[in-house]
Amino acid sequence: MTRKHHILLVHGAWGDASHWQHVIPLLHEAGFKISAVQNPLSSLPNDVERTQRLAEEIAEPVILVGHSYGGMVISGAGHAANVVGLVYVAAFAPDEGETPADLFKLRAPPPGAAYLRPDKSEYLWIDKEHFHASFCQDLGATEALVMSITQKPIAMQCFADKAGKPAWKDKPSWYQVSTQDRMIPPETEQWFAQRIGAREVLSLDSSHASLASHPKEIADFIIAASEAL
């Protein structure tokens, strides 16, 4: 069975497109064409531009799926004419003019924020010794170790970059909440879901890395969004 939508997966901070490794085979088996962008995490405009450019190269209607900071990215890149829907996975869903730093200030800092470490080039890392407990506490030790060692830092500039007009105001959106998230407060995620008027909200008893710990549920959620369109 060939699906009509092309799924474009957008990773977040402290990782790259390989964070989707468990979701991709499930979407492939379900008949979707899939792409996964590799963003530089150097600034929000740079990441939005790269994602939108890739979306516009795709011939089919696109569903953008963004994890974590990737929600900032799909909110901007979703203005591409062939993007027909947005799926947020434990992700930021900004309004115009908001920054990730602004959104973190909505509530007390999540536990993982205590282990963010800047380097000399003004990129942020998660302390390797605390990566498992902060980012992906529901994964096995080996997978968490690999994630921590291969983490991709994010420029501090990204937390100060303001979002433009978000595509969720014009295009149907879905939202997945991780109730055990230690990087974005679950209450903030629930607020995002309500604010964007998500067509469906999926709540998972998951860490921030729901795309890795609950890949079947995430894949099924994306499939359901496609079928609803």
Phi and psi restraints in degrees (value plus and minus 20) as a CYANA .aco file:
   2 THR   PHI    -119.2   -79.2
   2 THR   PSI     106.8   146.8
   3 ARG   PHI    -106.2   -66.2
   3 ARG   PSI     135.2   175.2
   4 LYS   PHI    -102.6   -62.6
   4 LYS   PSI     -37.8     2.2
   5 HIS   PHI    -123.0   -83.0
   5 HIS   PSI     124.8   164.8
   6 HIS   PHI    -119.2   -79.2
   6 HIS   PSI     108.3   148.3
   7 ILE   PHI    -115.5   -75.5
   7 ILE   PSI     102.1   142.1
   8 LEU   PHI    -131.0   -91.0
   8 LEU   PSI      93.2   133.2
   9 LEU   PHI    -113.6   -73.6
   9 LEU   PSI     114.0   154.0
  10 VAL   PHI    -144.4  -104.4
  10 VAL   PSI      95.5   135.5
  11 HIS   PHI     -95.7   -55.7
  11 HIS   PSI     148.3   188.3
  12 GLY   PHI    -125.9   -85.9
  12 GLY   PSI    -176.9  -136.9
  13 ALA   PHI     -96.6   -56.6
  13 ALA   PSI     138.0   178.0
  14 TRP   PHI      42.3    82.3
  14 TRP   PSI       7.8    47.8
  15 GLY   PHI    -188.4  -148.4
  15 GLY   PSI    -199.2  -159.2
  16 ASP   PHI    -156.1  -116.1
  16 ASP   PSI    -183.7  -143.7
  17 ALA   PHI     -84.2   -44.2
  17 ALA   PSI     -38.1     1.9
  18 SER   PHI     -87.3   -47.3
  18 SER   PSI     -34.6     5.4
  19 HIS   PHI     -82.6   -42.6
  19 HIS   PSI     -37.3     2.7
  20 TRP   PHI    -111.6   -71.6
  20 TRP   PSI      -8.7    31.3
  21 GLN   PHI     -80.2   -40.2
  21 GLN   PSI     -48.4    -8.4
  22 HIS   PHI    -107.7   -67.7
  22 HIS   PSI     -43.1    -3.1
  23 VAL   PHI    -102.3   -62.3
  23 VAL   PSI     -57.4   -17.4
  24 ILE   PHI     -77.1   -37.1
  24 ILE   PSI     -68.6   -28.6
  25 PRO   PHI     -81.0   -41.0
  25 PRO   PSI     -55.0   -15.0
  26 LEU   PHI     -87.7   -47.7
  26 LEU   PSI     -61.4   -21.4
  27 LEU   PHI     -88.1   -48.1
  27 LEU   PSI     -58.0   -18.0
  28 HIS   PHI     -82.1   -42.1
  28 HIS   PSI     -65.2   -25.2
  29 GLU   PHI     -83.5   -43.5
  29 GLU   PSI     -47.4    -7.4
  30 ALA   PHI    -102.7   -62.7
  30 ALA   PSI     -21.9    18.1
  31 GLY   PHI      79.4   119.4
  31 GLY   PSI      -8.1    31.9
  32 PHE   PHI    -109.9   -69.9
  32 PHE   PSI     127.3   167.3
  33 LYS   PHI    -101.8   -61.8
  33 LYS   PSI     121.3   161.3
  34 ILE   PHI    -156.7  -116.7
  34 ILE   PSI     121.4   161.4
  35 SER   PHI    -152.1  -112.1
  35 SER   PSI     135.8   175.8
  36 ALA   PHI    -158.7  -118.7
  36 ALA   PSI      97.0   137.0
  37 VAL   PHI     -97.3   -57.3
  37 VAL   PSI     127.9   167.9
  38 GLN   PHI    -129.6   -89.6
  38 GLN   PSI      81.9   121.9
  39 ASN   PHI    -111.3   -71.3
  39 ASN   PSI     129.5   169.5
  40 PRO   PHI     -94.0   -54.0
  40 PRO   PSI     -39.8     0.2
  41 LEU   PHI      35.9    75.9
  41 LEU   PSI      16.5    56.5
  42 SER   PHI    -120.4   -80.4
  42 SER   PSI     -48.4    -8.4
  43 SER   PHI    -187.8  -147.8
  43 SER   PSI     136.2   176.2
  44 LEU   PHI     -82.9   -42.9
  44 LEU   PSI     -64.7   -24.7
  45 PRO   PHI     -78.6   -38.6
  45 PRO   PSI     -59.4   -19.4
  46 ASN   PHI     -84.8   -44.8
  46 ASN   PSI     -62.2   -22.2
  47 ASP   PHI     -90.0   -50.0
  47 ASP   PSI     -58.9   -18.9
  48 VAL   PHI     -83.5   -43.5
  48 VAL   PSI     -64.4   -24.4
  49 GLU   PHI     -82.1   -42.1
  49 GLU   PSI     -64.7   -24.7
  50 ARG   PHI     -84.6   -44.6
  50 ARG   PSI     -61.8   -21.8
  51 THR   PHI     -87.7   -47.7
  51 THR   PSI     -63.6   -23.6
  52 GLN   PHI     -85.7   -45.7
  52 GLN   PSI     -58.5   -18.5
  53 ARG   PHI     -82.2   -42.2
  53 ARG   PSI     -61.9   -21.9
  54 LEU   PHI     -86.4   -46.4
  54 LEU   PSI     -61.7   -21.7
  55 ALA   PHI     -79.0   -39.0
  55 ALA   PSI     -62.1   -22.1
  56 GLU   PHI     -91.6   -51.6
  56 GLU   PSI     -37.0     3.0
  57 GLU   PHI    -100.1   -60.1
  57 GLU   PSI     -32.7     7.3
  58 ILE   PHI    -107.3   -67.3
  58 ILE   PSI     113.7   153.7
  59 ALA   PHI     -95.5   -55.5
  59 ALA   PSI     -51.3   -11.3
  60 GLU   PHI    -107.9   -67.9
  60 GLU   PSI     145.3   185.3
  61 PRO   PHI     -80.4   -40.4
  61 PRO   PSI     118.6   158.6
  62 VAL   PHI    -131.5   -91.5
  62 VAL   PSI     117.4   157.4
  63 ILE   PHI    -127.3   -87.3
  63 ILE   PSI     101.4   141.4
  64 LEU   PHI    -109.4   -69.4
  64 LEU   PSI     113.3   153.3
  65 VAL   PHI    -144.3  -104.3
  65 VAL   PSI      98.2   138.2
  66 GLY   PHI    -140.9  -100.9
  66 GLY   PSI     111.7   151.7
  67 HIS   PHI    -122.6   -82.6
  67 HIS   PSI     113.9   153.9
  68 SER   PHI      39.2    79.2
  68 SER   PSI    -144.4  -104.4
  69 TYR   PHI     -77.8   -37.8
  69 TYR   PSI     -43.3    -3.3
  70 GLY   PHI     -79.1   -39.1
  70 GLY   PSI     -40.3    -0.3
  71 GLY   PHI     -87.3   -47.3
  71 GLY   PSI     -54.9   -14.9
  72 MET   PHI     -80.8   -40.8
  72 MET   PSI     -60.6   -20.6
  73 VAL   PHI     -89.7   -49.7
  73 VAL   PSI     -68.4   -28.4
  74 ILE   PHI     -89.2   -49.2
  74 ILE   PSI     -44.7    -4.7
  75 SER   PHI     -84.5   -44.5
  75 SER   PSI     -49.7    -9.7
  76 GLY   PHI    -110.7   -70.7
  76 GLY   PSI     -67.1   -27.1
  77 ALA   PHI     -89.0   -49.0
  77 ALA   PSI     -38.6     1.4
  78 GLY   PHI     -85.4   -45.4
  78 GLY   PSI     -27.3    12.7
  79 HIS   PHI     -95.9   -55.9
  79 HIS   PSI     -30.2     9.8
  80 ALA   PHI     -73.9   -33.9
  80 ALA   PSI     118.2   158.2
  81 ALA   PHI     -80.6   -40.6
  81 ALA   PSI     -50.8   -10.8
  82 ASN   PHI    -111.4   -71.4
  82 ASN   PSI     -17.4    22.6
  83 VAL   PHI    -101.9   -61.9
  83 VAL   PSI     105.1   145.1
  84 VAL   PHI    -132.6   -92.6
  84 VAL   PSI     -30.1     9.9
  85 GLY   PHI    -185.7  -145.7
  85 GLY   PSI     139.7   179.7
  86 LEU   PHI    -149.2  -109.2
  86 LEU   PSI     114.6   154.6
  87 VAL   PHI    -142.5  -102.5
  87 VAL   PSI     100.3   140.3
  88 TYR   PHI    -119.6   -79.6
  88 TYR   PSI     107.5   147.5
  89 VAL   PHI    -135.8   -95.8
  89 VAL   PSI      81.6   121.6
  90 ALA   PHI      23.8    63.8
  90 ALA   PSI      33.8    73.8
  91 ALA   PHI    -146.2  -106.2
  91 ALA   PSI     137.7   177.7
  92 PHE   PHI     -87.8   -47.8
  92 PHE   PSI     120.8   160.8
  93 ALA   PHI    -153.1  -113.1
  93 ALA   PSI      62.9   102.9
  94 PRO   PHI     -98.1   -58.1
  94 PRO   PSI     136.6   176.6
  95 ASP   PHI    -117.5   -77.5
  95 ASP   PSI     151.0   191.0
  96 GLU   PHI     -80.1   -40.1
  96 GLU   PSI     113.2   153.2
  97 GLY   PHI      68.2   108.2
  97 GLY   PSI     -28.6    11.4
  98 GLU   PHI    -105.8   -65.8
  98 GLU   PSI     129.5   169.5
  99 THR   PHI    -135.3   -95.3
  99 THR   PSI     141.6   181.6
 100 PRO   PHI     -77.4   -37.4
 100 PRO   PSI     -57.2   -17.2
 101 ALA   PHI     -81.2   -41.2
 101 ALA   PSI     -61.7   -21.7
 102 ASP   PHI     -79.6   -39.6
 102 ASP   PSI     -63.8   -23.8
 103 LEU   PHI     -91.2   -51.2
 103 LEU   PSI     -50.9   -10.9
 104 PHE   PHI     -85.7   -45.7
 104 PHE   PSI     -48.5    -8.5
 105 LYS   PHI     -99.5   -59.5
 105 LYS   PSI     -24.0    16.0
 106 LEU   PHI     -84.1   -44.1
 106 LEU   PSI     -48.9    -8.9
 107 ARG   PHI    -162.0  -122.0
 107 ARG   PSI     155.8   195.8
 108 ALA   PHI     -77.8   -37.8
 108 ALA   PSI     126.2   166.2
 109 PRO   PHI     -76.6   -36.6
 109 PRO   PSI     120.1   160.1
 110 PRO   PHI     -88.6   -48.6
 110 PRO   PSI     139.9   179.9
 111 PRO   PHI     -74.8   -34.8
 111 PRO   PSI     -57.7   -17.7
 112 GLY   PHI     -86.0   -46.0
 112 GLY   PSI     -41.5    -1.5
 113 ALA   PHI     -82.3   -42.3
 113 ALA   PSI     -45.2    -5.2
 114 ALA   PHI     -88.3   -48.3
 114 ALA   PSI     -35.2     4.8
 115 TYR   PHI    -133.4   -93.4
 115 TYR   PSI      -1.0    39.0
 116 LEU   PHI    -102.6   -62.6
 116 LEU   PSI     112.3   152.3
 117 ARG   PHI    -147.8  -107.8
 117 ARG   PSI     100.0   140.0
 118 PRO   PHI     -99.4   -59.4
 118 PRO   PSI     128.1   168.1
 119 ASP   PHI    -124.2   -84.2
 119 ASP   PSI    -196.1  -156.1
 120 LYS   PHI     -88.5   -48.5
 120 LYS   PSI     -38.2     1.8
 121 SER   PHI    -116.0   -76.0
 121 SER   PSI      -9.7    30.3
 122 GLU   PHI      44.5    84.5
 122 GLU   PSI      20.4    60.4
 123 TYR   PHI    -130.7   -90.7
 123 TYR   PSI     126.5   166.5
 124 LEU   PHI    -121.8   -81.8
 124 LEU   PSI     116.2   156.2
 125 TRP   PHI    -140.5  -100.5
 125 TRP   PSI     138.3   178.3
 126 ILE   PHI    -114.5   -74.5
 126 ILE   PSI     108.9   148.9
 127 ASP   PHI     -70.5   -30.5
 127 ASP   PSI     105.8   145.8
 128 LYS   PHI     -79.4   -39.4
 128 LYS   PSI     -54.5   -14.5
 129 GLU   PHI     -88.7   -48.7
 129 GLU   PSI     -40.4    -0.4
 130 HIS   PHI    -135.3   -95.3
 130 HIS   PSI     -13.4    26.6
 131 PHE   PHI     -82.0   -42.0
 131 PHE   PSI     -68.0   -28.0
 132 HIS   PHI     -77.7   -37.7
 132 HIS   PSI     -71.0   -31.0
 133 ALA   PHI     -89.3   -49.3
 133 ALA   PSI     -45.4    -5.4
 134 SER   PHI    -111.6   -71.6
 134 SER   PSI     -62.1   -22.1
 135 PHE   PHI    -122.4   -82.4
 135 PHE   PSI     -54.7   -14.7
 136 CYS   PHI    -171.4  -131.4
 136 CYS   PSI      32.3    72.3
 137 GLN   PHI     -84.1   -44.1
 137 GLN   PSI     -35.7     4.3
 138 ASP   PHI    -117.7   -77.7
 138 ASP   PSI      -7.6    32.4
 139 LEU   PHI    -120.4   -80.4
 139 LEU   PSI     140.5   180.5
 140 GLY   PHI     -87.5   -47.5
 140 GLY   PSI     141.3   181.3
 141 ALA   PHI     -82.0   -42.0
 141 ALA   PSI     -57.9   -17.9
 142 THR   PHI     -87.2   -47.2
 142 THR   PSI     -67.5   -27.5
 143 GLU   PHI     -84.2   -44.2
 143 GLU   PSI     -59.0   -19.0
 144 ALA   PHI     -84.8   -44.8
 144 ALA   PSI     -58.9   -18.9
 145 LEU   PHI     -81.4   -41.4
 145 LEU   PSI     -65.1   -25.1
 146 VAL   PHI     -82.7   -42.7
 146 VAL   PSI     -63.2   -23.2
 147 MET   PHI     -79.8   -39.8
 147 MET   PSI     -62.1   -22.1
 148 SER   PHI     -87.9   -47.9
 148 SER   PSI     -60.1   -20.1
 149 ILE   PHI     -92.3   -52.3
 149 ILE   PSI     -54.8   -14.8
 150 THR   PHI    -116.7   -76.7
 150 THR   PSI     -11.6    28.4
 151 GLN   PHI     -76.1   -36.1
 151 GLN   PSI     125.0   165.0
 152 LYS   PHI    -127.1   -87.1
 152 LYS   PSI      96.7   136.7
 153 PRO   PHI     -89.4   -49.4
 153 PRO   PSI     139.2   179.2
 154 ILE   PHI    -135.1   -95.1
 154 ILE   PSI     119.7   159.7
 155 ALA   PHI     -85.0   -45.0
 155 ALA   PSI     117.3   157.3
 156 MET   PHI     -78.2   -38.2
 156 MET   PSI     -46.4    -6.4
 157 GLN   PHI     -77.5   -37.5
 157 GLN   PSI     -54.7   -14.7
 158 CYS   PHI     -79.3   -39.3
 158 CYS   PSI     -51.2   -11.2
 159 PHE   PHI     -97.3   -57.3
 159 PHE   PSI     -32.3     7.7
 160 ALA   PHI    -124.8   -84.8
 160 ALA   PSI     -31.5     8.5
 161 ASP   PHI     -93.9   -53.9
 161 ASP   PSI     113.4   153.4
 162 LYS   PHI    -106.8   -66.8
 162 LYS   PSI     119.1   159.1
 163 ALA   PHI     -93.7   -53.7
 163 ALA   PSI     126.4   166.4
 164 GLY   PHI    -104.4   -64.4
 164 GLY   PSI    -187.6  -147.6
 165 LYS   PHI     -78.6   -38.6
 165 LYS   PSI     106.1   146.1
 166 PRO   PHI    -100.9   -60.9
 166 PRO   PSI     121.9   161.9
 167 ALA   PHI     -87.2   -47.2
 167 ALA   PSI     -41.8    -1.8
 168 TRP   PHI     -85.0   -45.0
 168 TRP   PSI     -34.7     5.3
 169 LYS   PHI     -95.0   -55.0
 169 LYS   PSI     -39.0     1.0
 170 ASP   PHI    -137.8   -97.8
 170 ASP   PSI     -36.1     3.9
 171 LYS   PHI    -149.0  -109.0
 171 LYS   PSI     126.4   166.4
 172 PRO   PHI     -81.7   -41.7
 172 PRO   PSI     122.4   162.4
 173 SER   PHI    -155.7  -115.7
 173 SER   PSI     136.0   176.0
 174 TRP   PHI    -150.6  -110.6
 174 TRP   PSI     134.0   174.0
 175 TYR   PHI    -161.4  -121.4
 175 TYR   PSI     113.6   153.6
 176 GLN   PHI    -130.1   -90.1
 176 GLN   PSI     105.3   145.3
 177 VAL   PHI    -121.5   -81.5
 177 VAL   PSI     112.8   152.8
 178 SER   PHI    -122.3   -82.3
 178 SER   PSI      91.8   131.8
 179 THR   PHI     -95.2   -55.2
 179 THR   PSI     -33.8     6.2
 180 GLN   PHI    -133.2   -93.2
 180 GLN   PSI       6.3    46.3
 181 ASP   PHI     -87.8   -47.8
 181 ASP   PSI     112.7   152.7
 182 ARG   PHI    -133.7   -93.7
 182 ARG   PSI     -12.0    28.0
 183 MET   PHI    -132.3   -92.3
 183 MET   PSI     -55.6   -15.6
 184 ILE   PHI    -145.8  -105.8
 184 ILE   PSI     107.0   147.0
 185 PRO   PHI     -77.0   -37.0
 185 PRO   PSI     111.3   151.3
 186 PRO   PHI     -75.7   -35.7
 186 PRO   PSI     -53.9   -13.9
 187 GLU   PHI     -84.3   -44.3
 187 GLU   PSI     -55.7   -15.7
 188 THR   PHI     -87.9   -47.9
 188 THR   PSI     -60.3   -20.3
 189 GLU   PHI     -81.5   -41.5
 189 GLU   PSI     -63.5   -23.5
 190 GLN   PHI     -82.0   -42.0
 190 GLN   PSI     -58.0   -18.0
 191 TRP   PHI     -86.0   -46.0
 191 TRP   PSI     -61.5   -21.5
 192 PHE   PHI     -77.1   -37.1
 192 PHE   PSI     -68.5   -28.5
 193 ALA   PHI     -78.0   -38.0
 193 ALA   PSI     -61.4   -21.4
 194 GLN   PHI     -89.1   -49.1
 194 GLN   PSI     -63.5   -23.5
 195 ARG   PHI     -84.2   -44.2
 195 ARG   PSI     -58.6   -18.6
 196 ILE   PHI    -101.4   -61.4
 196 ILE   PSI     -23.2    16.8
 197 GLY   PHI      44.3    84.3
 197 GLY   PSI      24.2    64.2
 198 ALA   PHI     -73.7   -33.7
 198 ALA   PSI     113.9   153.9
 199 ARG   PHI     -85.0   -45.0
 199 ARG   PSI     -52.5   -12.5
 200 GLU   PHI    -167.8  -127.8
 200 GLU   PSI     123.3   163.3
 201 VAL   PHI    -139.2   -99.2
 201 VAL   PSI     106.4   146.4
 202 LEU   PHI    -128.5   -88.5
 202 LEU   PSI      99.7   139.7
 203 SER   PHI    -123.6   -83.6
 203 SER   PSI     104.0   144.0
 204 LEU   PHI    -141.1  -101.1
 204 LEU   PSI     121.5   161.5
 205 ASP   PHI     -99.0   -59.0
 205 ASP   PSI      57.8    97.8
 206 SER   PHI    -159.3  -119.3
 206 SER   PSI     137.4   177.4
 207 SER   PHI     -92.7   -52.7
 207 SER   PSI    -195.7  -155.7
 208 HIS   PHI     -80.4   -40.4
 208 HIS   PSI     -50.7   -10.7
 209 ALA   PHI    -108.9   -68.9
 209 ALA   PSI      32.1    72.1
 210 SER   PHI     -82.1   -42.1
 210 SER   PSI     -50.0   -10.0
 211 LEU   PHI     -84.4   -44.4
 211 LEU   PSI     -43.3    -3.3
 212 ALA   PHI    -118.1   -78.1
 212 ALA   PSI     -55.9   -15.9
 213 SER   PHI    -108.8   -68.8
 213 SER   PSI     -42.0    -2.0
 214 HIS   PHI    -152.3  -112.3
 214 HIS   PSI      35.3    75.3
 215 PRO   PHI     -83.1   -43.1
 215 PRO   PSI     -56.8   -16.8
 216 LYS   PHI     -85.1   -45.1
 216 LYS   PSI     -63.5   -23.5
 217 GLU   PHI     -84.0   -44.0
 217 GLU   PSI     -59.2   -19.2
 218 ILE   PHI     -87.9   -47.9
 218 ILE   PSI     -64.7   -24.7
 219 ALA   PHI     -81.5   -41.5
 219 ALA   PSI     -63.6   -23.6
 220 ASP   PHI     -83.0   -43.0
 220 ASP   PSI     -56.0   -16.0
 221 PHE   PHI     -84.8   -44.8
 221 PHE   PSI     -62.9   -22.9
 222 ILE   PHI     -85.3   -45.3
 222 ILE   PSI     -62.9   -22.9
 223 ILE   PHI     -80.9   -40.9
 223 ILE   PSI     -62.3   -22.3
 224 ALA   PHI     -83.9   -43.9
 224 ALA   PSI     -57.9   -17.9
 225 ALA   PHI     -82.9   -42.9
 225 ALA   PSI     -63.0   -23.0
 226 SER   PHI     -81.6   -41.6
 226 SER   PSI     -64.4   -24.4
 227 GLU   PHI     -87.2   -47.2
 227 GLU   PSI     -52.1   -12.1
 228 ALA   PHI     -88.6   -48.6
 228 ALA   PSI     -46.2    -6.2
